[in-house]
Structure formats: structure tokens, C-alpha cells
Amino acid sequence: MLRVGTHSSSDLRPPEGLGASTGGRALRRLRLRAEAGAVLGIDIASYELVAAVADLAGTVRATSHEHIDLESGPEAILALAESMSNVLIDRTGVRDRLRSVALGMPEPVAFDGGAAIALPTMPDLNRYPINGRLAPLWSAPVWMDDRVNLLALGERRVNPVAGRSQHMLYVGGGAGIGAAVVVGGRLYRGARGMAGAIGHIAVPARPGRSDEVVCRCGNVGCLEAVAGGSALSRDGRTLAETGRSPALAAVLADTGTIRPADISRAAEHGDPAARALLDRAATILGGSLATLVNAYNPDLVVVGGGIARAGASVLGAIRESIHRHVLPAATQGLRIELSAADEEIAGVVGATQFALDHVFSPAHLPVLLGAEPRV
């Protein structure tokens, strides 16, 4: 699927008149013309890949979307990302004006010479020199981050409440679960980019049953192994195969698989087993988020990603679980809301914003300005 807009090239720094004097000669005002450059964002999610080209103002000019299977391996995934991106770059005519490229990866990303080193879902990509492969292809620097961080950036761009928040938690993901942490209005990534890896918090087993499921990371009882997207698919399939959910049984018979979106649709149409499964996942997730709320004291919690598709019923269970486990003082003024961003493009909007952050960083902005003729 391809969507394309149009723009024209022009000088990067057109004059904008004179500013007020501060005691000497009046300052000359310059502004960056959005159409004079572009960035590329690539969002690699659990089940889909989205690419986008945006101008220097962050306006997305074109997007492309394809369904993927992470089990096909890094070579196939990166080859698809390259081909989709090349089509967008050529259709929008920005190849000679591409300033930066950003990738959102489906797991926590630590940085070590341009290679991801913490991807349980794509172990073959660990230590893979992604930057070394992609940067020469487009003659632009390539940056990577956990896609949940980029979802949070996308949320802050399109949601005024999130944009104003100084201390925000964004929870979301696909097959797994991750969180983005905003401190003082800026993303906090920790010492090696691993902050927010809540999917690998251990969930205590409840009386009368065992939640000690082996996680993809090799540990037992991780949050994502119990309540993440893959866990929902696994448990939804069990409901279908045992006949406890006629709606999911019909989906399984028709498609041969169960995805989290199928469970959300079944719950919306009144399937009690699907509703109970989502409520359980939301309650467990809320309990884990309560620990972060107690420790971090945010002013906003945003629930995005796949679980947000279930809407108000899931949000209610998350809110109830947080309020049950959090100190009352920590919930004063706390807002807990569903994401306001379009789920399909939220990650890639965040990726383009991430790319722009590097373009306009103090280290790189002089290079950008110096590449153009002086006004």
C-alpha cells in the first residue's frame, strides 16, 4: 500500500527579515524551508513493516505498509525495508536531499557500533551491522531505537496532552510489551538504551495456577510471556481449539491462526472467553505498570500498541489495577489514557521525528546548514 504527496525543492535557508537588535547590528532571521530536505523512517513491528518519507517540518509525505513475519529472518526483513524505502524515495524525488534515516526495532535496542544487541525476537540480527549496510545505500546517517520509544515520540507529536507531559509512561508493543519513559519532557533511555524493558519483568504466579511460561529471552514468567501479544495469540488459540470461544474457533478454522486483533474483535462482539482473556492480560499489565508508577511518579500513562485496540474495557482494567497497587499520593493528577495516535503510522511518525532530532541536533545542524549556499 502506497500513499504519496508532492513537494518542490528550494533553498534550505530563505531570509525571514530582521530580528530585534540586542545592542549591536540587528540579527538576520533565517528559517529552514521544509521542502529542502527529507528524512526516512522505518518501523519494524512484530507483524508489519511501515516506511515513510517526511520533510524537515516532520510532515509525512508518503508511507508504505507491508505485512511481515519476523521468523523470515533479518535478511528478508531488511531487504523488504530497503525495497519499500527506495520506492518511496524515488516517488517523492528526495534521494539527493535525504538527510537522515531512523529505524524502529521490535525489541529493546542497545547501541554498540551501529548494531542491535538485544533482540530476542530476531536473534540473528544481534550484532548485525545495520548501520554499515544501510547508510551507504542512501548516503545518510542511520539511527536505531526501540520502536516503543518511537511510538512515544509519535504520540507526543500528535497528542497535545502527551506533548505537554513532562513525565510520561507509554506502554505498547506487538508480540511483546515495552515501555517508553519520558523524564523532563525528554525520552530517557538509560545507560545502554535498555530503559523501559518492562516486558521482561517477572510476574509472580497466582495461587491455584502457574504463570511460569518460558519467555523468548530464556527466562521464566516474564510479563510479555504471560500478557503480551504472543501470549494472547497462544491463549486465544487454546480457547479456539477447546471450543470455549466459538468466535475464535471460527477465526482459526478460517485463517489457521489467532492474532491479538482477532481476540479484540471477538470481545467487541460479546464473546465472554475473549473478554476474560483481555481482562486478565490488562490486569496483569496494570499490576506491572503500578510498580513503575510508584517508582517514577508520572503525570501521564498512555496505553498504545496492540492492547489498545481493545479500547475502554481494557483501559478500565488497567486503571483499576494501577489504582489498587499504587500509593494514593502517586495517583493524584495522574491521567491514564489510550493512545490518540493512528496505530498504523504512529511508529513511523516517531521514527521520522527521531531522524529529525538528529538532523537538528547541535552536533549535526552546522553540517546541515553548511551544506547549502550562504544567504
TORKOLBA-273040 format. One line per 5 residues: number of its first residue (from 0); their letters; for each residue x, y, z of N, C-alpha, C. Coordinates in steps of 0.1 Angstrom, whole numbers, plus 5000, padded with zeros to 4 digits. Layout:
BEGIN
NUM) A) X,Y,Z,X,Y,Z,X,Y,Z  ...
This chain:
BEGIN
0) MLRVG) 5009,4988,5000,5000,5000,5000,5009,5012,5000  5006,5022,4991,5015,5034,4989,5007,5046,4989  5011,5056,4997,5005,5069,4997,5016,5079,4995  5013,5088,4985,5024,5098,4982,5018,5112,4981  5026,5122,4986,5023,5136,4985,5033,5142,4976
5) THSSS) 5032,5155,4973,5041,5162,4965,5048,5174,4972  5060,5177,4968,5066,5189,4973,5077,5193,4963  5081,5206,4964,5091,5211,4955,5104,5214,4962  5115,5214,4955,5128,5217,4962,5130,5233,4962  5138,5238,4971,5140,5252,4972,5152,5254,4981
10) DLRPP) 5157,5266,4983,5168,5269,4992,5165,5265,5006  5175,5260,5013,5173,5255,5027,5171,5266,5036  5176,5278,5034,5175,5289,5044,5171,5302,5038  5159,5303,5034,5154,5316,5029,5154,5327,5039  5156,5339,5036,5156,5350,5046,5143,5352,5051
15) EGLGA) 5142,5357,5064,5129,5359,5071,5129,5373,5077  5137,5382,5071,5137,5396,5077,5147,5398,5088  5145,5409,5095,5155,5412,5106,5149,5410,5119  5157,5406,5129,5152,5405,5143,5155,5417,5150  5151,5418,5163,5153,5429,5171,5168,5430,5175
20) STGGR) 5173,5442,5175,5187,5444,5179,5188,5442,5194  5200,5436,5198,5202,5435,5213,5214,5444,5217  5216,5454,5209,5227,5464,5213,5236,5466,5201  5237,5457,5192,5245,5459,5180,5237,5458,5168  5242,5453,5157,5235,5452,5144,5223,5443,5146
25) ALRRL) 5212,5446,5140,5200,5437,5141,5203,5423,5135  5198,5413,5141,5200,5399,5137,5193,5397,5124  5198,5389,5115,5191,5384,5104,5184,5371,5107  5171,5371,5104,5163,5359,5107,5164,5350,5095  5166,5337,5097,5165,5327,5087,5156,5316,5091
30) RLRAE) 5150,5310,5082,5141,5298,5086,5145,5287,5076  5143,5274,5081,5145,5263,5073,5133,5260,5064  5135,5258,5051,5124,5255,5043,5121,5240,5043  5109,5236,5047,5107,5222,5050,5109,5213,5038  5106,5218,5026,5107,5210,5014,5122,5208,5009
35) AGAVL) 5131,5215,5015,5145,5215,5010,5153,5202,5015  5147,5194,5023,5153,5182,5027,5143,5172,5032  5147,5160,5035,5138,5149,5038,5145,5139,5048  5137,5132,5055,5141,5121,5063,5133,5109,5060  5139,5097,5063,5132,5084,5061,5131,5077,5074
40) GIDIA) 5118,5072,5077,5116,5065,5089,5111,5051,5085  5116,5041,5093,5112,5027,5090,5108,5021,5104  5096,5015,5104,5091,5009,5117,5089,4994,5115  5098,4987,5121,5097,4972,5121,5090,4967,5133  5077,4963,5131,5069,4958,5142,5068,4943,5141
45) SYELV) 5061,4937,5150,5060,4923,5151,5054,4916,5139  5044,4923,5133,5036,4917,5122,5036,4926,5110  5042,4937,5110,5041,4946,5099,5054,4955,5098  5056,4961,5086,5067,4970,5084,5061,4982,5077  5064,4994,5082,5059,5006,5076,5071,5015,5074
50) AAVAD) 5072,5021,5062,5082,5031,5059,5075,5044,5055  5082,5055,5058,5077,5069,5055,5088,5078,5051  5085,5088,5043,5093,5099,5040,5086,5112,5045  5094,5120,5053,5089,5132,5058,5098,5144,5055  5092,5156,5054,5100,5168,5052,5107,5173,5064
55) LAGTV) 5114,5184,5063,5121,5189,5075,5112,5195,5086  5100,5197,5083,5090,5201,5093,5083,5189,5100  5087,5177,5096,5081,5165,5102,5068,5161,5095  5064,5167,5084,5051,5163,5078,5054,5151,5069  5047,5141,5072,5048,5128,5064,5043,5130,5050
60) RATSH) 5051,5128,5040,5047,5130,5026,5043,5117,5019  5048,5106,5024,5044,5093,5017,5047,5082,5027  5038,5071,5027,5040,5060,5035,5038,5047,5027  5044,5036,5031,5042,5023,5025,5041,5013,5036  5033,5003,5035,5030,4993,5045,5029,4979,5039
65) EHIDL) 5036,4970,5046,5036,4956,5043,5035,4947,5055  5027,4936,5054,5027,4926,5065,5040,4918,5064  5045,4914,5076,5057,4906,5077,5056,4895,5087  5066,4886,5087,5067,4876,5097,5082,4876,5101  5084,4880,5114,5098,4882,5119,5106,4869,5118
70) ESGPE) 5099,4857,5117,5106,4845,5116,5112,4843,5103  5109,4852,5093,5116,4851,5080,5130,4855,5080  5134,4861,5091,5149,4864,5093,5153,4878,5089  5164,4883,5094,5168,4897,5092,5171,4900,5078  5177,4891,5070,5180,4894,5056,5167,4897,5048
75) AILAL) 5157,4889,5050,5144,4891,5043,5138,4904,5048  5138,4907,5061,5132,4919,5066,5139,4932,5061  5152,4932,5062,5160,4943,5058,5159,4945,5043  5158,4934,5035,5157,4936,5021,5143,4942,5017  5133,4938,5024,5120,4944,5022,5120,4959,5026
80) AESMS) 5126,4962,5037,5127,4976,5042,5134,4984,5031  5145,4979,5026,5152,4986,5015,5144,4989,5003  5137,4978,4998,5129,4980,4986,5118,4989,4988  5111,4988,4999,5100,4998,5002,5104,5012,5002  5116,5014,5009,5121,5027,5011,5126,5033,4998
85) NVLID) 5132,5025,4990,5137,5030,4977,5125,5035,4968  5114,5027,4968,5102,5031,4961,5097,5045,4965  5097,5047,4979,5092,5059,4984,5101,5071,4981  5114,5068,4982,5124,5079,4979,5123,5083,4965  5122,5074,4956,5122,5077,4942,5108,5084,4938
90) RTGVR) 5097,5079,4944,5084,5085,4941,5083,5099,4946  5090,5102,4957,5089,5116,4963,5101,5125,4958  5110,5119,4951,5121,5127,4945,5131,5133,4955  5134,5126,4966,5142,5132,4977,5155,5125,4978  5159,5117,4969,5172,5109,4970,5184,5118,4973
95) DRLRS) 5184,5129,4966,5196,5138,4967,5194,5148,4979  5183,5147,4986,5181,5156,4997,5178,5148,5010  5181,5135,5010,5178,5127,5022,5189,5130,5033  5184,5135,5045,5194,5139,5055,5196,5129,5066  5186,5120,5068,5188,5111,5080,5178,5100,5078
100) VALGM) 5181,5088,5084,5173,5076,5084,5172,5071,5098  5160,5067,5102,5158,5061,5116,5150,5049,5115  5154,5038,5122,5147,5026,5123,5141,5023,5137  5129,5019,5138,5123,5014,5150,5124,4999,5150  5130,4993,5160,5132,4978,5161,5122,4972,5171
105) PEPVA) 5118,4960,5169,5107,4954,5177,5110,4950,5191  5122,4953,5196,5126,4949,5209,5136,4960,5215  5139,4960,5228,5149,4970,5233,5162,4969,5225  5167,4981,5222,5179,4982,5214,5190,4989,5222  5201,4983,5224,5213,4989,5229,5222,4992,5218
110) FDGGA) 5231,5002,5219,5239,5006,5208,5253,5002,5210  5259,4996,5200,5273,4991,5201,5278,4991,5187  5284,5002,5182,5289,5003,5169,5279,5001,5158  5267,5006,5160,5256,5005,5150,5250,4992,5148  5251,4983,5158,5244,4970,5157,5235,4968,5169
115) AIALP) 5223,4963,5167,5214,4959,5178,5219,4947,5185  5218,4947,5198,5224,4936,5206,5214,4930,5216  5201,4933,5215,5192,4928,5225,5178,4926,5219  5178,4917,5209,5166,4914,5201,5162,4899,5203  5155,4895,5213,5151,4881,5215,5143,4876,5203
120) TMPDL) 5135,4885,5197,5126,4881,5186,5134,4879,5173  5145,4885,5172,5153,4884,5159,5168,4882,5163  5171,4870,5169,5185,4868,5174,5195,4869,5163  5192,4866,5151,5202,4866,5140,5206,4881,5137  5198,4890,5142,5201,4904,5140,5210,4910,5150
125) NRYPI) 5212,4903,5161,5221,4907,5172,5235,4909,5166  5241,4920,5169,5255,4923,5164,5255,4925,5149  5244,4925,5142,5244,4927,5127,5246,4941,5124  5256,4945,5116,5259,4959,5113,5249,4966,5104  5238,4969,5110,5227,4975,5103,5231,4989,5097
130) NGRLA) 5237,4997,5105,5242,5010,5100,5251,5008,5088  5261,4999,5089,5270,4997,5079,5264,4992,5066  5252,4986,5067,5245,4981,5055,5237,4992,5049  5230,5000,5057,5220,5009,5052,5226,5023,5049  5235,5028,5057,5240,5041,5055,5246,5044,5041
135) PLWSA) 5254,5035,5036,5259,5037,5022,5249,5037,5011  5238,5029,5014,5227,5028,5004,5221,5041,5001  5219,5049,5011,5212,5062,5010,5221,5074,5013  5234,5072,5015,5243,5083,5018,5238,5092,5029  5232,5086,5039,5227,5093,5050,5230,5085,5063
140) PVWMD) 5232,5092,5074,5234,5085,5087,5221,5077,5091  5223,5066,5097,5212,5057,5101,5212,5056,5116  5200,5057,5123,5199,5056,5137,5188,5046,5140  5190,5039,5152,5181,5029,5156,5176,5032,5170  5164,5027,5173,5158,5027,5187,5148,5017,5188
145) DRVNL) 5144,5014,5201,5133,5005,5204,5120,5012,5198  5112,5005,5190,5101,5011,5184,5091,5017,5194  5091,5012,5207,5082,5017,5217,5086,5032,5220  5099,5034,5220,5103,5048,5222,5098,5057,5211  5098,5052,5198,5094,5059,5187,5079,5061,5187
150) LALGE) 5072,5051,5192,5057,5053,5193,5054,5064,5203  5062,5065,5214,5060,5076,5223,5063,5090,5217  5074,5090,5208,5076,5103,5201,5065,5106,5192  5059,5096,5185,5048,5099,5176,5036,5103,5184  5034,5098,5196,5023,5102,5204,5024,5116,5209
155) RRVNP) 5037,5120,5212,5039,5134,5217,5037,5144,5205  5039,5139,5193,5037,5148,5182,5023,5151,5179  5014,5140,5180,5000,5142,5175,4990,5144,5187  4995,5141,5199,4986,5142,5211,4990,5154,5219  4982,5165,5220,4987,5176,5228,4989,5173,5243
160) VAGRS) 4981,5164,5248,4982,5161,5262,4996,5154,5264  4999,5145,5256,5012,5138,5257,5024,5148,5254  5021,5157,5244,5032,5167,5241,5035,5176,5253  5025,5179,5261,5027,5188,5272,5033,5180,5285  5031,5167,5285,5035,5159,5296,5051,5160,5298
165) QHMLY) 5055,5162,5310,5069,5162,5314,5074,5149,5319  5065,5141,5324,5068,5128,5330,5058,5118,5325  5061,5111,5315,5051,5102,5308,5056,5088,5307  5047,5078,5309,5050,5064,5306,5041,5061,5294  5047,5055,5284,5040,5050,5272,5042,5035,5272
170) VGGGA) 5032,5027,5272,5033,5012,5272,5026,5007,5259  5033,4998,5252,5028,4993,5240,5036,4982,5235  5034,4979,5222,5042,4968,5216,5034,4960,5207  5040,4949,5202,5033,4940,5194,5032,4926,5200  5041,4917,5195,5042,4904,5201,5047,4905,5216
175) GIGAA) 5055,4915,5219,5059,4917,5233,5053,4929,5239  5059,4933,5250,5054,4945,5257,5067,4954,5261  5066,4967,5258,5077,4976,5262,5071,4989,5267  5079,4997,5273,5075,5010,5278,5086,5020,5274  5081,5032,5271,5090,5044,5269,5088,5053,5281
180) VVVGG) 5099,5058,5286,5100,5067,5298,5104,5081,5294  5095,5090,5297,5098,5104,5294,5101,5111,5307  5113,5117,5308,5117,5125,5320,5120,5139,5316  5114,5149,5323,5116,5163,5320,5113,5166,5305  5104,5159,5299,5100,5162,5286,5108,5155,5275
185) RLYRG) 5118,5147,5279,5127,5140,5270,5127,5125,5273  5129,5117,5262,5130,5103,5264,5142,5099,5272  5140,5090,5281,5151,5085,5290,5153,5071,5285  5166,5068,5281,5169,5055,5275,5178,5047,5284  5183,5053,5295,5192,5046,5304,5206,5045,5299
190) ARGMA) 5215,5037,5306,5229,5037,5303,5232,5031,5290  5224,5022,5285,5227,5015,5272,5215,5014,5264  5205,5022,5266,5193,5022,5258,5183,5012,5262  5184,5006,5273,5175,4995,5277,5164,4999,5287  5163,5012,5290,5152,5016,5299,5139,5013,5293
195) GAIGH) 5130,5009,5302,5116,5006,5297,5114,4992,5293  5123,4983,5295,5121,4969,5291,5113,4961,5300  5100,4966,5302,5092,4960,5312,5086,4946,5308  5088,4943,5295,5083,4930,5291,5090,4919,5298  5102,4922,5304,5109,4911,5310,5110,4912,5325
200) IAVPA) 5100,4920,5331,5097,4919,5345,5090,4906,5348  5095,4900,5359,5089,4887,5363,5075,4889,5369  5065,4882,5365,5052,4882,5370,5050,4871,5380  5047,4874,5393,5045,4863,5403,5034,4854,5399  5036,4841,5401,5025,4831,5398,5014,4834,5408
205) RPGRS) 5001,4832,5404,4990,4834,5412,4986,4821,5419  4980,4822,5431,4976,4810,5438,4966,4801,5429  4969,4789,5429,4960,4780,5422,4963,4778,5407  4973,4785,5402,4978,4783,5388,4992,4787,5386  4998,4783,5376,5012,4787,5373,5013,4796,5361
210) DEVVC) 5019,4807,5363,5022,4816,5351,5036,4815,5347  5043,4804,5351,5057,4803,5348,5059,4798,5333  5056,4807,5324,5058,4804,5310,5072,4809,5306  5079,4800,5298,5092,4804,5293,5091,4815,5283  5098,4826,5285,5099,4837,5276,5109,4835,5265
215) RCGNV) 5107,4843,5254,5116,4842,5243,5131,4846,5247  5132,4854,5258,5145,4858,5263,5152,4846,5270  5145,4836,5273,5150,4824,5281,5146,4824,5295  5141,4835,5301,5137,4835,5315,5123,4829,5316  5118,4828,5328,5105,4822,5331,5096,4832,5337
220) GCLEA) 5083,4833,5332,5073,4841,5338,5074,4856,5335  5081,4860,5324,5082,4874,5321,5068,4880,5317  5066,4893,5319,5053,4899,5316,5049,4897,5302  5057,4898,5292,5053,4896,5278,5050,4881,5275  5056,4872,5283,5053,4858,5281,5039,4854,5286
225) VAGGS) 5035,4863,5296,5022,4860,5302,5010,4868,5296  5014,4881,5293,5003,4890,5289,5006,4898,5276  5017,4895,5269,5020,4902,5256,5012,4897,5245  5015,4902,5233,5007,4898,5221,5008,4884,5217  5020,4878,5218,5022,4864,5215,5015,4855,5225
230) ALSRD) 5015,4860,5238,5008,4852,5248,4993,4852,5246  4988,4864,5241,4973,4865,5238,4970,4855,5226  4979,4855,5216,4976,4846,5205,4977,4832,5209  4986,4828,5218,4987,4815,5223,4975,4811,5231  4971,4819,5240,4960,4816,5248,4946,4816,5241
235) GRTLA) 4946,4826,5231,4934,4826,5222,4932,4814,5214  4943,4808,5209,4943,4796,5201,4938,4784,5210  4942,4784,5223,4937,4774,5232,4922,4775,5234  4917,4787,5235,4903,4789,5236,4895,4785,5224  4901,4787,5212,4895,4782,5200,4895,4767,5199
240) ETGRS) 4907,4761,5202,4908,4746,5200,4900,4738,5210  4897,4744,5222,4889,4737,5232,4874,4740,5230  4871,4750,5221,4857,4753,5219,4851,4763,5229  4860,4768,5238,4854,4778,5248,4851,4791,5242  4857,4794,5230,4854,4806,5223,4849,4802,5209
245) PALAA) 4836,4802,5207,4831,4799,5193,4836,4809,5183  4837,4822,5187,4841,4832,5177,4856,4830,5173  4864,4827,5182,4878,4824,5179,4880,4811,5171  4872,4801,5175,4872,4788,5168,4869,4791,5153  4859,4799,5150,4856,4802,5136,4868,4809,5129
250) VLADT) 4874,4818,5136,4886,4825,5130,4897,4815,5127  4900,4806,5137,4910,4796,5135,4907,4787,5123  4895,4783,5122,4891,4774,5111,4892,4781,5097  4890,4795,5097,4890,4802,5085,4905,4806,5081  4913,4810,5091,4926,4815,5088,4938,4807,5092
255) GTIRP) 4935,4797,5101,4946,4789,5106,4954,4795,5117  4951,4807,5121,4959,4814,5132,4950,4823,5140  4955,4827,5151,4948,4836,5160,4958,4848,5163  4953,4860,5161,4961,4872,5164,4954,4880,5174  4962,4889,5181,4955,4897,5192,4944,4905,5186
260) ADISR) 4944,4910,5174,4933,4917,5168,4921,4909,5167  4922,4896,5165,4911,4886,5164,4904,4885,5178  4912,4885,5188,4907,4884,5202,4899,4897,5206  4905,4909,5202,4898,4921,5204,4885,4922,5197  4884,4918,5184,4871,4918,5177,4861,4908,5183
265) AAEHG) 4866,4896,5188,4857,4887,5194,4851,4893,5207  4860,4900,5214,4855,4906,5227,4845,4917,5224  4847,4925,5214,4838,4935,5210,4824,4930,5206  4824,4918,5201,4812,4912,5196,4805,4903,5207  4810,4904,5219,4804,4898,5231,4809,4884,5235
270) DPAAR) 4820,4880,5229,4825,4866,5233,4831,4867,5247  4824,4860,5256,4829,4861,5270,4843,4856,5273  4847,4845,5266,4860,4840,5268,4871,4849,5264  4869,4856,5252,4878,4866,5247,4879,4878,5256  4867,4882,5261,4867,4893,5271,4875,4890,5283
275) ALLDR) 4873,4878,5289,4880,4874,5301,4895,4873,5299  4899,4869,5287,4913,4868,5284,4920,4882,5283  4913,4891,5277,4918,4905,5276,4918,4912,5290  4908,4909,5298,4907,4915,5311,4919,4909,5320  4922,4897,5319,4933,4891,5326,4946,4897,5322
280) AATIL) 4948,4899,5309,4961,4905,5304,4962,4919,5309  4951,4927,5308,4951,4941,5312,4953,4942,5327  4948,4933,5335,4950,4933,5350,4965,4931,5353  4971,4921,5347,4985,4918,5349,4993,4929,5345  4990,4935,5333,4998,4946,5328,4997,4958,5338
285) GGSLA) 4985,4961,5342,4983,4972,5352,4991,4970,5364  4992,4958,5369,4999,4955,5381,5014,4958,5379  5020,4955,5368,5034,4958,5365,5036,4973,5363  5026,4979,5357,5027,4994,5355,5026,5001,5368  5019,4995,5378,5018,5001,5391,5032,5003,5398
290) TLVNA) 5040,4993,5396,5054,4993,5401,5061,5005,5396  5060,5008,5382,5066,5019,5376,5061,5032,5381  5047,5033,5383,5041,5045,5387,5046,5048,5401  5047,5038,5410,5052,5040,5423,5066,5045,5423  5074,5040,5414,5088,5043,5414,5091,5056,5407
295) YNPDL) 5083,5059,5397,5086,5070,5388,5077,5082,5389  5065,5080,5394,5055,5091,5397,5053,5100,5384  5048,5094,5373,5045,5101,5361,5032,5109,5362  5030,5119,5353,5017,5126,5353,5008,5120,5342  5013,5111,5334,5005,5106,5323,5010,5092,5320
300) VVVGG) 5000,5082,5318,5003,5069,5313,4995,5067,5301  5002,5064,5290,4995,5062,5277,4996,5047,5273  4985,5041,5270,4984,5027,5266,4982,5027,5251  4992,5021,5244,4992,5021,5230,4995,5006,5225  4998,5005,5212,5001,4992,5207,4989,4983,5205
305) GIARA) 4991,4970,5204,4980,4961,5201,4969,4960,5212  4973,4961,5225,4963,4960,5235,4953,4972,5235  4958,4983,5230,4949,4995,5229,4937,4993,5220  4938,4983,5210,4927,4980,5201,4914,4976,5209  4917,4970,5221,4905,4965,5228,4897,4977,5235
310) GASVL) 4903,4988,5235,4895,5000,5239,4892,5002,5254  4881,5007,5257,4877,5012,5270,4877,5001,5281  4873,4989,5277,4872,4978,5287,4885,4974,5292  4895,4974,5283,4909,4970,5287,4915,4982,5295  4912,4994,5291,4917,5006,5298,4912,5006,5312
315) GAIRE) 4899,5003,5314,4893,5002,5327,4900,4993,5337  4903,4981,5331,4910,4971,5340,4924,4975,5343  4931,4982,5334,4945,4987,5337,4944,4998,5348  4934,5007,5346,4933,5017,5356,4930,5012,5370  4921,5002,5370,4917,4996,5383,4929,4990,5390
320) SIHRH) 4937,4982,5382,4949,4975,5387,4959,4985,5392  4962,4996,5385,4971,5006,5389,4967,5013,5402  4954,5017,5403,4950,5024,5415,4949,5015,5427  4948,5002,5424,4948,4992,5436,4961,4990,5442  4972,4992,5433,4985,4989,5438,4994,5001,5440
325) VLPAA) 4989,5013,5437,4998,5025,5438,4994,5033,5450  5004,5039,5456,5001,5048,5467,4992,5059,5463  4982,5063,5471,4972,5073,5467,4979,5086,5462  4989,5090,5469,4996,5103,5466,5002,5103,5452  5005,5091,5447,5012,5090,5434,5001,5090,5423
330) TQGLR) 4989,5088,5426,4978,5089,5415,4971,5102,5415  4975,5112,5424,4968,5125,5423,4972,5132,5410  4963,5135,5402,4965,5142,5390,4970,5133,5379  4971,5120,5381,4976,5110,5371,4965,5107,5361  4969,5109,5348,4960,5105,5337,4964,5092,5331
335) IELSA) 4955,5083,5329,4957,5070,5323,4948,5069,5310  4954,5070,5298,4946,5071,5286,4951,5062,5275  4942,5059,5266,4945,5052,5254,4953,5061,5244  4961,5056,5236,4968,5064,5226,4959,5071,5217  4962,5083,5214,4954,5091,5204,4960,5091,5190
340) ADEEI) 4971,5083,5188,4977,5083,5175,4972,5071,5167  4972,5073,5154,4969,5063,5144,4979,5051,5146  4974,5040,5150,4983,5029,5153,4992,5025,5141  4986,5025,5129,4993,5021,5117,5006,5029,5115  5005,5042,5117,5016,5050,5113,5023,5057,5125
345) AGVVG) 5018,5054,5138,5024,5061,5149,5039,5058,5151  5043,5046,5148,5057,5042,5150,5066,5049,5139  5061,5050,5127,5069,5056,5116,5069,5071,5118  5058,5077,5123,5059,5091,5126,5069,5094,5136  5070,5085,5147,5080,5087,5157,5094,5085,5151
350) ATQFA) 5095,5076,5141,5108,5073,5135,5113,5085,5127  5104,5092,5120,5108,5104,5113,5112,5115,5122  5104,5116,5134,5107,5126,5144,5121,5123,5150  5124,5111,5152,5137,5107,5157,5148,5110,5148  5146,5108,5135,5156,5112,5125,5158,5127,5125
355) LDHVF) 5147,5135,5126,5148,5149,5126,5155,5154,5138  5153,5148,5150,5160,5151,5162,5175,5151,5160  5180,5141,5152,5194,5140,5149,5199,5151,5139  5190,5153,5129,5193,5163,5119,5196,5177,5125  5187,5180,5135,5187,5193,5141,5195,5194,5155
360) SPAHL) 5202,5183,5158,5210,5183,5170,5221,5192,5169  5226,5197,5180,5238,5207,5180,5250,5201,5172  5251,5188,5172,5263,5182,5166,5262,5182,5151  5249,5181,5146,5247,5179,5131,5241,5191,5124  5235,5200,5131,5229,5212,5125,5239,5220,5117
365) PVLLG) 5251,5223,5123,5260,5231,5115,5264,5224,5101  5264,5210,5101,5267,5203,5089,5256,5206,5079  5244,5205,5084,5232,5207,5075,5232,5221,5069  5235,5231,5078,5235,5245,5073,5247,5248,5064  5258,5242,5067,5270,5244,5059,5269,5237,5046
370) AEPRV) 5260,5228,5044,5259,5221,5031,5252,5229,5020  5247,5241,5024,5239,5249,5015,5246,5262,5012  5243,5268,5001,5249,5281,4998,5245,5292,5009  5254,5301,5012,5251,5311,5022,5242,5321,5016  5232,5326,5025,5222,5336,5020,5228,5350,5022
